[in-house]
């Protein structure tokens, strides 16, 4: 199953960005954002799915998503025990 991830852009180079998602650096295409006219800059919070930045998030939204995912992971861990 493919899940999207939330991370912070640490580098932009042309149509690609390096995104820090919880300490793991991933490469993601920003081509869709460029086509839509959305700038993606270092420090931006983004939602990445299947290697593409699908949206730029506000910091509050990014943190809320991260908290929700952590809570789900805790629940999954509790059901595996």
PyMOL Python script that loads the backbone (N, CA, C, O; Angstrom):
from pymol import cmd

cmd.read_pdbstr("""\
ATOM      1  N   UNK A   1       0.850  -1.168   0.000  1.00  0.00           N
ATOM      2  CA  UNK A   1       0.000   0.000   0.000  1.00  0.00           C
ATOM      3  C   UNK A   1       0.899   1.235   0.000  1.00  0.00           C
ATOM      4  O   UNK A   1       1.900   1.276   0.716  1.00  0.00           O
ATOM      5  N   UNK A   2       0.550   2.221  -0.786  1.00  0.00           N
ATOM      6  CA  UNK A   2       1.287   3.480  -0.854  1.00  0.00           C
ATOM      7  C   UNK A   2       0.631   4.502   0.071  1.00  0.00           C
ATOM      8  O   UNK A   2      -0.575   4.738   0.005  1.00  0.00           O
ATOM      9  N   UNK A   3       1.434   5.090   0.914  1.00  0.00           N
ATOM     10  CA  UNK A   3       0.943   6.150   1.779  1.00  0.00           C
ATOM     11  C   UNK A   3       1.681   7.430   1.459  1.00  0.00           C
ATOM     12  O   UNK A   3       2.858   7.410   1.098  1.00  0.00           O
ATOM     13  N   UNK A   4       0.998   8.514   1.592  1.00  0.00           N
ATOM     14  CA  UNK A   4       1.663   9.794   1.406  1.00  0.00           C
ATOM     15  C   UNK A   4       2.453  10.109   2.667  1.00  0.00           C
ATOM     16  O   UNK A   4       2.228   9.519   3.723  1.00  0.00           O
ATOM     17  N   UNK A   5       3.378  11.045   2.539  1.00  0.00           N
ATOM     18  CA  UNK A   5       4.162  11.453   3.690  1.00  0.00           C
ATOM     19  C   UNK A   5       4.223  12.968   3.746  1.00  0.00           C
ATOM     20  O   UNK A   5       4.078  13.655   2.735  1.00  0.00           O
ATOM     21  N   UNK A   6       4.438  13.459   4.928  1.00  0.00           N
ATOM     22  CA  UNK A   6       4.576  14.896   5.151  1.00  0.00           C
ATOM     23  C   UNK A   6       6.027  15.158   5.505  1.00  0.00           C
ATOM     24  O   UNK A   6       6.615  14.450   6.322  1.00  0.00           O
ATOM     25  N   UNK A   7       6.600  16.176   4.888  1.00  0.00           N
ATOM     26  CA  UNK A   7       7.983  16.515   5.189  1.00  0.00           C
ATOM     27  C   UNK A   7       8.268  17.962   4.881  1.00  0.00           C
ATOM     28  O   UNK A   7       7.434  18.692   4.346  1.00  0.00           O
ATOM     29  N   UNK A   8       9.466  18.351   5.233  1.00  0.00           N
ATOM     30  CA  UNK A   8       9.913  19.721   5.020  1.00  0.00           C
ATOM     31  C   UNK A   8      10.968  19.737   3.923  1.00  0.00           C
ATOM     32  O   UNK A   8      11.908  18.943   3.945  1.00  0.00           O
ATOM     33  N   UNK A   9      10.811  20.633   2.978  1.00  0.00           N
ATOM     34  CA  UNK A   9      11.751  20.742   1.859  1.00  0.00           C
ATOM     35  C   UNK A   9      13.087  21.256   2.385  1.00  0.00           C
ATOM     36  O   UNK A   9      13.150  22.308   3.021  1.00  0.00           O
ATOM     37  N   UNK A  10      14.148  20.509   2.115  1.00  0.00           N
ATOM     38  CA  UNK A  10      15.475  20.942   2.550  1.00  0.00           C
ATOM     39  C   UNK A  10      16.340  21.405   1.378  1.00  0.00           C
ATOM     40  O   UNK A  10      17.390  22.014   1.584  1.00  0.00           O
ATOM     41  N   UNK A  11      15.900  21.118   0.147  1.00  0.00           N
ATOM     42  CA  UNK A  11      16.651  21.575  -1.029  1.00  0.00           C
ATOM     43  C   UNK A  11      15.751  21.519  -2.254  1.00  0.00           C
ATOM     44  O   UNK A  11      14.965  20.584  -2.407  1.00  0.00           O
ATOM     45  N   UNK A  12      15.862  22.510  -3.123  1.00  0.00           N
ATOM     46  CA  UNK A  12      15.145  22.520  -4.391  1.00  0.00           C
ATOM     47  C   UNK A  12      16.178  22.647  -5.499  1.00  0.00           C
ATOM     48  O   UNK A  12      17.054  23.510  -5.450  1.00  0.00           O
ATOM     49  N   UNK A  13      16.067  21.776  -6.501  1.00  0.00           N
ATOM     50  CA  UNK A  13      16.989  21.801  -7.629  1.00  0.00           C
ATOM     51  C   UNK A  13      16.183  21.516  -8.896  1.00  0.00           C
ATOM     52  O   UNK A  13      15.879  20.364  -9.207  1.00  0.00           O
ATOM     53  N   UNK A  14      15.845  22.580  -9.617  1.00  0.00           N
ATOM     54  CA  UNK A  14      15.058  22.417 -10.837  1.00  0.00           C
ATOM     55  C   UNK A  14      13.663  21.919 -10.515  1.00  0.00           C
ATOM     56  O   UNK A  14      12.919  22.569  -9.780  1.00  0.00           O
ATOM     57  N   UNK A  15      13.305  20.751 -11.071  1.00  0.00           N
ATOM     58  CA  UNK A  15      11.973  20.173 -10.855  1.00  0.00           C
ATOM     59  C   UNK A  15      11.959  19.135  -9.739  1.00  0.00           C
ATOM     60  O   UNK A  15      10.998  18.376  -9.605  1.00  0.00           O
ATOM     61  N   UNK A  16      13.018  19.101  -8.943  1.00  0.00           N
ATOM     62  CA  UNK A  16      13.092  18.121  -7.861  1.00  0.00           C
ATOM     63  C   UNK A  16      13.392  18.800  -6.529  1.00  0.00           C
ATOM     64  O   UNK A  16      14.032  19.849  -6.466  1.00  0.00           O
ATOM     65  N   UNK A  17      12.906  18.163  -5.476  1.00  0.00           N
ATOM     66  CA  UNK A  17      13.172  18.647  -4.128  1.00  0.00           C
ATOM     67  C   UNK A  17      13.622  17.478  -3.272  1.00  0.00           C
ATOM     68  O   UNK A  17      13.233  16.331  -3.495  1.00  0.00           O
ATOM     69  N   UNK A  18      14.442  17.793  -2.297  1.00  0.00           N
ATOM     70  CA  UNK A  18      14.786  16.817  -1.272  1.00  0.00           C
ATOM     71  C   UNK A  18      13.941  17.176  -0.062  1.00  0.00           C
ATOM     72  O   UNK A  18      13.929  18.321   0.390  1.00  0.00           O
ATOM     73  N   UNK A  19      13.233  16.175   0.455  1.00  0.00           N
ATOM     74  CA  UNK A  19      12.263  16.391   1.518  1.00  0.00           C
ATOM     75  C   UNK A  19      12.663  15.564   2.738  1.00  0.00           C
ATOM     76  O   UNK A  19      12.897  14.360   2.638  1.00  0.00           O
ATOM     77  N   UNK A  20      12.738  16.224   3.878  1.00  0.00           N
ATOM     78  CA  UNK A  20      13.034  15.559   5.149  1.00  0.00           C
ATOM     79  C   UNK A  20      11.710  15.142   5.779  1.00  0.00           C
ATOM     80  O   UNK A  20      10.926  15.980   6.227  1.00  0.00           O
ATOM     81  N   UNK A  21      11.478  13.839   5.805  1.00  0.00           N
ATOM     82  CA  UNK A  21      10.243  13.286   6.374  1.00  0.00           C
ATOM     83  C   UNK A  21      10.614  12.505   7.629  1.00  0.00           C
ATOM     84  O   UNK A  21      10.889  11.306   7.571  1.00  0.00           O
ATOM     85  N   UNK A  22      10.617  13.189   8.747  1.00  0.00           N
ATOM     86  CA  UNK A  22      10.941  12.526  10.012  1.00  0.00           C
ATOM     87  C   UNK A  22      12.356  12.016  10.105  1.00  0.00           C
ATOM     88  O   UNK A  22      12.609  10.987  10.732  1.00  0.00           O
ATOM     89  N   UNK A  23      13.289  12.726   9.485  1.00  0.00           N
ATOM     90  CA  UNK A  23      14.692  12.327   9.531  1.00  0.00           C
ATOM     91  C   UNK A  23      15.148  11.512   8.334  1.00  0.00           C
ATOM     92  O   UNK A  23      16.345  11.278   8.167  1.00  0.00           O
ATOM     93  N   UNK A  24      14.222  11.081   7.506  1.00  0.00           N
ATOM     94  CA  UNK A  24      14.555  10.359   6.282  1.00  0.00           C
ATOM     95  C   UNK A  24      14.430  11.324   5.114  1.00  0.00           C
ATOM     96  O   UNK A  24      13.384  11.942   4.916  1.00  0.00           O
ATOM     97  N   UNK A  25      15.507  11.448   4.340  1.00  0.00           N
ATOM     98  CA  UNK A  25      15.512  12.359   3.198  1.00  0.00           C
ATOM     99  C   UNK A  25      15.030  11.602   1.961  1.00  0.00           C
ATOM    100  O   UNK A  25      15.561  10.550   1.605  1.00  0.00           O
ATOM    101  N   UNK A  26      14.017  12.164   1.324  1.00  0.00           N
ATOM    102  CA  UNK A  26      13.438  11.579   0.111  1.00  0.00           C
ATOM    103  C   UNK A  26      13.526  12.584  -1.025  1.00  0.00           C
ATOM    104  O   UNK A  26      13.496  13.795  -0.804  1.00  0.00           O
ATOM    105  N   UNK A  27      13.634  12.071  -2.237  1.00  0.00           N
ATOM    106  CA  UNK A  27      13.583  12.919  -3.426  1.00  0.00           C
ATOM    107  C   UNK A  27      12.148  12.931  -3.942  1.00  0.00           C
ATOM    108  O   UNK A  27      11.481  11.896  -3.973  1.00  0.00           O
ATOM    109  N   UNK A  28      11.681  14.108  -4.346  1.00  0.00           N
ATOM    110  CA  UNK A  28      10.315  14.226  -4.857  1.00  0.00           C
ATOM    111  C   UNK A  28      10.274  15.221  -6.010  1.00  0.00           C
ATOM    112  O   UNK A  28      10.984  16.226  -6.016  1.00  0.00           O
ATOM    113  N   UNK A  29       9.439  14.920  -6.965  1.00  0.00           N
ATOM    114  CA  UNK A  29       9.240  15.824  -8.097  1.00  0.00           C
ATOM    115  C   UNK A  29       8.304  16.956  -7.688  1.00  0.00           C
ATOM    116  O   UNK A  29       7.283  16.725  -7.039  1.00  0.00           O
ATOM    117  N   UNK A  30       8.658  18.176  -8.071  1.00  0.00           N
ATOM    118  CA  UNK A  30       7.774  19.320  -7.835  1.00  0.00           C
ATOM    119  C   UNK A  30       7.143  19.799  -9.144  1.00  0.00           C
ATOM    120  O   UNK A  30       6.579  20.891  -9.204  1.00  0.00           O
ATOM    121  N   UNK A  31       7.242  18.978 -10.185  1.00  0.00           N
ATOM    122  CA  UNK A  31       6.750  19.366 -11.509  1.00  0.00           C
ATOM    123  C   UNK A  31       5.268  19.732 -11.487  1.00  0.00           C
ATOM    124  O   UNK A  31       4.866  20.710 -12.119  1.00  0.00           O
ATOM    125  N   UNK A  32       4.450  18.961 -10.767  1.00  0.00           N
ATOM    126  CA  UNK A  32       3.012  19.268 -10.739  1.00  0.00           C
ATOM    127  C   UNK A  32       2.761  20.634 -10.109  1.00  0.00           C
ATOM    128  O   UNK A  32       1.886  21.373 -10.559  1.00  0.00           O
ATOM    129  N   UNK A  33       3.515  20.970  -9.084  1.00  0.00           N
ATOM    130  CA  UNK A  33       3.349  22.270  -8.443  1.00  0.00           C
ATOM    131  C   UNK A  33       3.779  23.400  -9.371  1.00  0.00           C
ATOM    132  O   UNK A  33       3.140  24.451  -9.419  1.00  0.00           O
ATOM    133  N   UNK A  34       4.866  23.176 -10.107  1.00  0.00           N
ATOM    134  CA  UNK A  34       5.337  24.197 -11.047  1.00  0.00           C
ATOM    135  C   UNK A  34       4.307  24.426 -12.155  1.00  0.00           C
ATOM    136  O   UNK A  34       4.067  25.564 -12.558  1.00  0.00           O
ATOM    137  N   UNK A  35       3.702  23.343 -12.643  1.00  0.00           N
ATOM    138  CA  UNK A  35       2.668  23.471 -13.686  1.00  0.00           C
ATOM    139  C   UNK A  35       1.489  24.287 -13.158  1.00  0.00           C
ATOM    140  O   UNK A  35       0.905  25.088 -13.889  1.00  0.00           O
ATOM    141  N   UNK A  36       1.139  24.079 -11.875  1.00  0.00           N
ATOM    142  CA  UNK A  36       0.026  24.813 -11.269  1.00  0.00           C
ATOM    143  C   UNK A  36       0.403  26.244 -10.886  1.00  0.00           C
ATOM    144  O   UNK A  36      -0.455  27.028 -10.479  1.00  0.00           O
ATOM    145  N   UNK A  37       1.682  26.578 -11.016  1.00  0.00           N
ATOM    146  CA  UNK A  37       2.136  27.923 -10.674  1.00  0.00           C
ATOM    147  C   UNK A  37       2.438  28.116  -9.193  1.00  0.00           C
ATOM    148  O   UNK A  37       2.516  29.250  -8.720  1.00  0.00           O
ATOM    149  N   UNK A  38       2.606  27.026  -8.462  1.00  0.00           N
ATOM    150  CA  UNK A  38       2.908  27.086  -7.037  1.00  0.00           C
ATOM    151  C   UNK A  38       4.404  26.983  -6.826  1.00  0.00           C
ATOM    152  O   UNK A  38       5.033  26.029  -7.284  1.00  0.00           O
ATOM    153  N   UNK A  39       4.978  27.950  -6.139  1.00  0.00           N
ATOM    154  CA  UNK A  39       6.395  27.895  -5.802  1.00  0.00           C
ATOM    155  C   UNK A  39       6.607  26.910  -4.660  1.00  0.00           C
ATOM    156  O   UNK A  39       5.829  26.872  -3.707  1.00  0.00           O
ATOM    157  N   UNK A  40       7.658  26.121  -4.763  1.00  0.00           N
ATOM    158  CA  UNK A  40       8.076  25.242  -3.680  1.00  0.00           C
ATOM    159  C   UNK A  40       9.470  25.706  -3.281  1.00  0.00           C
ATOM    160  O   UNK A  40      10.387  25.737  -4.101  1.00  0.00           O
ATOM    161  N   UNK A  41       9.616  26.067  -2.001  1.00  0.00           N
ATOM    162  CA  UNK A  41      10.874  26.642  -1.518  1.00  0.00           C
ATOM    163  C   UNK A  41      11.425  25.833  -0.345  1.00  0.00           C
ATOM    164  O   UNK A  41      10.694  25.100   0.321  1.00  0.00           O
ATOM    165  N   UNK A  42      12.710  25.980  -0.111  1.00  0.00           N
ATOM    166  CA  UNK A  42      13.316  25.371   1.067  1.00  0.00           C
ATOM    167  C   UNK A  42      12.566  25.851   2.298  1.00  0.00           C
ATOM    168  O   UNK A  42      12.242  27.032   2.426  1.00  0.00           O
ATOM    169  N   UNK A  43      12.296  24.919   3.199  1.00  0.00           N
ATOM    170  CA  UNK A  43      11.569  25.242   4.424  1.00  0.00           C
ATOM    171  C   UNK A  43      10.077  25.002   4.341  1.00  0.00           C
ATOM    172  O   UNK A  43       9.407  24.949   5.372  1.00  0.00           O
ATOM    173  N   UNK A  44       9.533  24.855   3.123  1.00  0.00           N
ATOM    174  CA  UNK A  44       8.103  24.579   2.959  1.00  0.00           C
ATOM    175  C   UNK A  44       7.774  23.181   3.475  1.00  0.00           C
ATOM    176  O   UNK A  44       8.576  22.256   3.351  1.00  0.00           O
ATOM    177  N   UNK A  45       6.589  23.043   4.053  1.00  0.00           N
ATOM    178  CA  UNK A  45       6.042  21.741   4.410  1.00  0.00           C
ATOM    179  C   UNK A  45       5.230  21.254   3.217  1.00  0.00           C
ATOM    180  O   UNK A  45       4.455  22.012   2.633  1.00  0.00           O
ATOM    181  N   UNK A  46       5.413  19.975   2.857  1.00  0.00           N
ATOM    182  CA  UNK A  46       4.744  19.434   1.676  1.00  0.00           C
ATOM    183  C   UNK A  46       4.171  18.046   1.957  1.00  0.00           C
ATOM    184  O   UNK A  46       4.619  17.336   2.859  1.00  0.00           O
ATOM    185  N   UNK A  47       3.179  17.686   1.166  1.00  0.00           N
ATOM    186  CA  UNK A  47       2.616  16.344   1.170  1.00  0.00           C
ATOM    187  C   UNK A  47       3.121  15.654  -0.086  1.00  0.00           C
ATOM    188  O   UNK A  47       2.918  16.149  -1.195  1.00  0.00           O
ATOM    189  N   UNK A  48       3.781  14.507   0.085  1.00  0.00           N
ATOM    190  CA  UNK A  48       4.379  13.769  -1.030  1.00  0.00           C
ATOM    191  C   UNK A  48       3.651  12.439  -1.183  1.00  0.00           C
ATOM    192  O   UNK A  48       3.437  11.715  -0.210  1.00  0.00           O
ATOM    193  N   UNK A  49       3.277  12.132  -2.420  1.00  0.00           N
ATOM    194  CA  UNK A  49       2.634  10.846  -2.717  1.00  0.00           C
ATOM    195  C   UNK A  49       3.251  10.274  -3.979  1.00  0.00           C
ATOM    196  O   UNK A  49       3.341  10.956  -5.000  1.00  0.00           O
ATOM    197  N   UNK A  50       3.668   9.046  -3.907  1.00  0.00           N
ATOM    198  CA  UNK A  50       4.297   8.322  -5.020  1.00  0.00           C
ATOM    199  C   UNK A  50       5.391   9.144  -5.708  1.00  0.00           C
ATOM    200  O   UNK A  50       5.516   9.132  -6.933  1.00  0.00           O
ATOM    201  N   UNK A  51       6.179   9.857  -4.899  1.00  0.00           N
ATOM    202  CA  UNK A  51       7.315  10.590  -5.433  1.00  0.00           C
ATOM    203  C   UNK A  51       7.017  11.974  -5.965  1.00  0.00           C
ATOM    204  O   UNK A  51       7.903  12.616  -6.528  1.00  0.00           O
ATOM    205  N   UNK A  52       5.789  12.456  -5.802  1.00  0.00           N
ATOM    206  CA  UNK A  52       5.407  13.780  -6.279  1.00  0.00           C
ATOM    207  C   UNK A  52       4.900  14.637  -5.125  1.00  0.00           C
ATOM    208  O   UNK A  52       4.127  14.174  -4.286  1.00  0.00           O
ATOM    209  N   UNK A  53       5.340  15.880  -5.093  1.00  0.00           N
ATOM    210  CA  UNK A  53       4.764  16.828  -4.145  1.00  0.00           C
ATOM    211  C   UNK A  53       3.372  17.155  -4.659  1.00  0.00           C
ATOM    212  O   UNK A  53       3.221  17.724  -5.740  1.00  0.00           O
ATOM    213  N   UNK A  54       2.348  16.792  -3.879  1.00  0.00           N
ATOM    214  CA  UNK A  54       0.982  17.018  -4.332  1.00  0.00           C
ATOM    215  C   UNK A  54       0.386  18.292  -3.762  1.00  0.00           C
ATOM    216  O   UNK A  54      -0.580  18.821  -4.312  1.00  0.00           O
ATOM    217  N   UNK A  55       0.946  18.793  -2.670  1.00  0.00           N
ATOM    218  CA  UNK A  55       0.481  20.068  -2.139  1.00  0.00           C
ATOM    219  C   UNK A  55       1.512  20.647  -1.182  1.00  0.00           C
ATOM    220  O   UNK A  55       2.286  19.924  -0.555  1.00  0.00           O
ATOM    221  N   UNK A  56       1.497  21.955  -1.091  1.00  0.00           N
ATOM    222  CA  UNK A  56       2.301  22.663  -0.103  1.00  0.00           C
ATOM    223  C   UNK A  56       1.381  22.947   1.081  1.00  0.00           C
ATOM    224  O   UNK A  56       0.280  23.474   0.916  1.00  0.00           O
ATOM    225  N   UNK A  57       1.848  22.592   2.269  1.00  0.00           N
ATOM    226  CA  UNK A  57       1.037  22.716   3.482  1.00  0.00           C
ATOM    227  C   UNK A  57       1.506  23.877   4.344  1.00  0.00           C
ATOM    228  O   UNK A  57       2.669  24.277   4.295  1.00  0.00           O
ATOM    229  N   UNK A  58       0.589  24.405   5.126  1.00  0.00           N
ATOM    230  CA  UNK A  58       0.972  25.319   6.184  1.00  0.00           C
ATOM    231  C   UNK A  58       1.580  24.512   7.320  1.00  0.00           C
ATOM    232  O   UNK A  58       1.329  23.312   7.437  1.00  0.00           O
ATOM    233  N   UNK A  59       2.373  25.161   8.151  1.00  0.00           N
ATOM    234  CA  UNK A  59       3.042  24.450   9.238  1.00  0.00           C
ATOM    235  C   UNK A  59       2.042  23.807  10.200  1.00  0.00           C
ATOM    236  O   UNK A  59       2.252  22.678  10.643  1.00  0.00           O
ATOM    237  N   UNK A  60       0.970  24.507  10.522  1.00  0.00           N
ATOM    238  CA  UNK A  60      -0.035  23.950  11.431  1.00  0.00           C
ATOM    239  C   UNK A  60      -0.661  22.682  10.859  1.00  0.00           C
ATOM    240  O   UNK A  60      -0.836  21.698  11.578  1.00  0.00           O
ATOM    241  N   UNK A  61      -1.000  22.699   9.569  1.00  0.00           N
ATOM    242  CA  UNK A  61      -1.587  21.518   8.932  1.00  0.00           C
ATOM    243  C   UNK A  61      -0.594  20.353   8.929  1.00  0.00           C
ATOM    244  O   UNK A  61      -0.964  19.210   9.200  1.00  0.00           O
ATOM    245  N   UNK A  62       0.668  20.656   8.620  1.00  0.00           N
ATOM    246  CA  UNK A  62       1.687  19.603   8.582  1.00  0.00           C
ATOM    247  C   UNK A  62       1.845  18.959   9.952  1.00  0.00           C
ATOM    248  O   UNK A  62       1.925  17.735  10.058  1.00  0.00           O
ATOM    249  N   UNK A  63       1.890  19.767  10.989  1.00  0.00           N
ATOM    250  CA  UNK A  63       2.050  19.221  12.343  1.00  0.00           C
ATOM    251  C   UNK A  63       0.813  18.419  12.772  1.00  0.00           C
ATOM    252  O   UNK A  63       0.941  17.396  13.444  1.00  0.00           O
ATOM    253  N   UNK A  64      -0.360  18.876  12.391  1.00  0.00           N
ATOM    254  CA  UNK A  64      -1.591  18.160  12.731  1.00  0.00           C
ATOM    255  C   UNK A  64      -1.621  16.792  12.044  1.00  0.00           C
ATOM    256  O   UNK A  64      -2.001  15.796  12.659  1.00  0.00           O
ATOM    257  N   UNK A  65      -1.223  16.742  10.777  1.00  0.00           N
ATOM    258  CA  UNK A  65      -1.169  15.476  10.054  1.00  0.00           C
ATOM    259  C   UNK A  65      -0.146  14.547  10.708  1.00  0.00           C
ATOM    260  O   UNK A  65      -0.406  13.355  10.876  1.00  0.00           O
ATOM    261  N   UNK A  66       1.008  15.087  11.074  1.00  0.00           N
ATOM    262  CA  UNK A  66       2.042  14.271  11.707  1.00  0.00           C
ATOM    263  C   UNK A  66       1.549  13.691  13.035  1.00  0.00           C
ATOM    264  O   UNK A  66       1.810  12.527  13.338  1.00  0.00           O
ATOM    265  N   UNK A  67       0.840  14.495  13.824  1.00  0.00           N
ATOM    266  CA  UNK A  67       0.292  14.000  15.096  1.00  0.00           C
ATOM    267  C   UNK A  67      -0.740  12.900  14.853  1.00  0.00           C
ATOM    268  O   UNK A  67      -0.758  11.896  15.564  1.00  0.00           O
ATOM    269  N   UNK A  68      -1.592  13.087  13.859  1.00  0.00           N
ATOM    270  CA  UNK A  68      -2.608  12.083  13.553  1.00  0.00           C
ATOM    271  C   UNK A  68      -1.963  10.774  13.107  1.00  0.00           C
ATOM    272  O   UNK A  68      -2.404   9.696  13.505  1.00  0.00           O
ATOM    273  N   UNK A  69      -0.934  10.863  12.294  1.00  0.00           N
ATOM    274  CA  UNK A  69      -0.249   9.654  11.839  1.00  0.00           C
ATOM    275  C   UNK A  69       0.436   8.939  12.991  1.00  0.00           C
ATOM    276  O   UNK A  69       0.416   7.710  13.059  1.00  0.00           O
ATOM    277  N   UNK A  70       1.037   9.693  13.891  1.00  0.00           N
ATOM    278  CA  UNK A  70       1.685   9.087  15.054  1.00  0.00           C
ATOM    279  C   UNK A  70       0.651   8.359  15.913  1.00  0.00           C
ATOM    280  O   UNK A  70       0.913   7.265  16.412  1.00  0.00           O
ATOM    281  N   UNK A  71      -0.515   8.966  16.083  1.00  0.00           N
ATOM    282  CA  UNK A  71      -1.581   8.337  16.863  1.00  0.00           C
ATOM    283  C   UNK A  71      -2.046   7.048  16.189  1.00  0.00           C
ATOM    284  O   UNK A  71      -2.286   6.050  16.869  1.00  0.00           O
ATOM    285  N   UNK A  72      -2.175   7.057  14.874  1.00  0.00           N
ATOM    286  CA  UNK A  72      -2.563   5.842  14.151  1.00  0.00           C
ATOM    287  C   UNK A  72      -1.507   4.751  14.284  1.00  0.00           C
ATOM    288  O   UNK A  72      -1.832   3.574  14.444  1.00  0.00           O
ATOM    289  N   UNK A  73      -0.246   5.152  14.216  1.00  0.00           N
ATOM    290  CA  UNK A  73       0.837   4.175  14.368  1.00  0.00           C
ATOM    291  C   UNK A  73       0.800   3.560  15.764  1.00  0.00           C
ATOM    292  O   UNK A  73       1.035   2.361  15.920  1.00  0.00           O
ATOM    293  N   UNK A  74       0.509   4.367  16.770  1.00  0.00           N
ATOM    294  CA  UNK A  74       0.384   3.845  18.135  1.00  0.00           C
ATOM    295  C   UNK A  74      -0.759   2.843  18.221  1.00  0.00           C
ATOM    296  O   UNK A  74      -0.624   1.796  18.853  1.00  0.00           O
ATOM    297  N   UNK A  75      -1.881   3.161  17.588  1.00  0.00           N
ATOM    298  CA  UNK A  75      -3.012   2.248  17.588  1.00  0.00           C
ATOM    299  C   UNK A  75      -2.679   0.929  16.884  1.00  0.00           C
ATOM    300  O   UNK A  75      -3.041  -0.148  17.359  1.00  0.00           O
ATOM    301  N   UNK A  76      -1.994   1.029  15.760  1.00  0.00           N
ATOM    302  CA  UNK A  76      -1.610  -0.184  15.034  1.00  0.00           C
ATOM    303  C   UNK A  76      -0.679  -1.036  15.874  1.00  0.00           C
ATOM    304  O   UNK A  76      -0.797  -2.261  15.888  1.00  0.00           O
ATOM    305  N   UNK A  77       0.251  -0.393  16.579  1.00  0.00           N
ATOM    306  CA  UNK A  77       1.168  -1.117  17.450  1.00  0.00           C
ATOM    307  C   UNK A  77       0.438  -1.812  18.584  1.00  0.00           C
ATOM    308  O   UNK A  77       0.803  -2.919  18.981  1.00  0.00           O
ATOM    309  N   UNK A  78      -0.594  -1.161  19.105  1.00  0.00           N
ATOM    310  CA  UNK A  78      -1.358  -1.733  20.200  1.00  0.00           C
ATOM    311  C   UNK A  78      -2.157  -2.949  19.740  1.00  0.00           C
ATOM    312  O   UNK A  78      -2.352  -3.884  20.516  1.00  0.00           O
ATOM    313  N   UNK A  79      -2.620  -2.949  18.495  1.00  0.00           N
ATOM    314  CA  UNK A  79      -3.411  -4.077  18.002  1.00  0.00           C
ATOM    315  C   UNK A  79      -2.532  -5.246  17.583  1.00  0.00           C
ATOM    316  O   UNK A  79      -3.001  -6.380  17.493  1.00  0.00           O
ATOM    317  N   UNK A  80      -1.236  -4.968  17.324  1.00  0.00           N
ATOM    318  CA  UNK A  80      -0.315  -6.043  16.941  1.00  0.00           C
ATOM    319  C   UNK A  80       0.146  -6.846  18.143  1.00  0.00           C
ATOM    320  O   UNK A  80       0.628  -7.967  17.986  1.00  0.00           O
ATOM    321  N   UNK A  81       0.008  -6.298  19.331  1.00  0.00           N
ATOM    322  CA  UNK A  81       0.525  -6.968  20.543  1.00  0.00           C
ATOM    323  C   UNK A  81      -0.350  -8.108  20.978  1.00  0.00           C
ATOM    324  O   UNK A  81      -0.055  -8.768  21.973  1.00  0.00           O
TER     325      UNK A  81
END
""", "prot")
cmd.dss("prot")
cmd.show_as("cartoon", "prot")
cmd.util.cbc("prot")
cmd.orient("prot")
